[in-house]
Amino acid sequence: MFVSMAFTVHIIFLFSLLIQCFNADAVAAVPMVELKNAAVKGTKMPAMGLGMGGYGTNKRFGYGGYPECWMEVAGCGDFTKRAIGEWLK
């Protein structure tokens, strides 16, 4: 019996999805961090979801562009200083 590669990939995907569903208690083990300055008191986020977003290295996107560039070595140090200054106001 011949089984196509696409069919095999779909079966493997569904099997891995089922494994994840039955292992849902692993998701609850993610540590939560309370956001002290949140608009709603007691707001929490998973620790792995707290990235700051300064992943860019291209100054051409400018201040507030995406992905934001915060790296001094890439020439974006002024963006970082401006963001900190605005946050402190």
Contacts in CASP RR format, 6 or more apart in sequence:
PFRMAT RR
TARGET T0000
AUTHOR 0000-0000-0000
METHOD contacts of the structure
MODEL  1
MFVSMAFTVHIIFLFSLLIQCFNADAVAAVPMVELKNAAVKGTKMPAMGL
GMGGYGTNKRFGYGGYPECWMEVAGCGDFTKRAIGEWLK
30 46 0 8 1.000
30 47 0 8 1.000
30 48 0 8 1.000
31 46 0 8 1.000
31 47 0 8 1.000
32 44 0 8 1.000
32 45 0 8 1.000
32 46 0 8 1.000
32 47 0 8 1.000
33 44 0 8 1.000
33 45 0 8 1.000
33 46 0 8 1.000
33 47 0 8 1.000
33 50 0 8 1.000
34 42 0 8 1.000
34 43 0 8 1.000
34 44 0 8 1.000
35 42 0 8 1.000
35 43 0 8 1.000
35 44 0 8 1.000
35 45 0 8 1.000
52 70 0 8 1.000
53 67 0 8 1.000
53 68 0 8 1.000
54 67 0 8 1.000
54 68 0 8 1.000
54 69 0 8 1.000
54 70 0 8 1.000
55 67 0 8 1.000
55 68 0 8 1.000
56 67 0 8 1.000
56 68 0 8 1.000
56 69 0 8 1.000
56 70 0 8 1.000
56 71 0 8 1.000
56 74 0 8 1.000
57 69 0 8 1.000
57 71 0 8 1.000
57 74 0 8 1.000
57 76 0 8 1.000
58 69 0 8 1.000
58 74 0 8 1.000
59 69 0 8 1.000
59 74 0 8 1.000
59 75 0 8 1.000
59 76 0 8 1.000
59 79 0 8 1.000
61 67 0 8 1.000
61 68 0 8 1.000
61 69 0 8 1.000
62 69 0 8 1.000
62 79 0 8 1.000
63 79 0 8 1.000
63 82 0 8 1.000
63 83 0 8 1.000
64 79 0 8 1.000
68 79 0 8 1.000
69 75 0 8 1.000
69 76 0 8 1.000
69 79 0 8 1.000
70 76 0 8 1.000
70 77 0 8 1.000
70 79 0 8 1.000
70 80 0 8 1.000
70 83 0 8 1.000
71 77 0 8 1.000
72 80 0 8 1.000
END
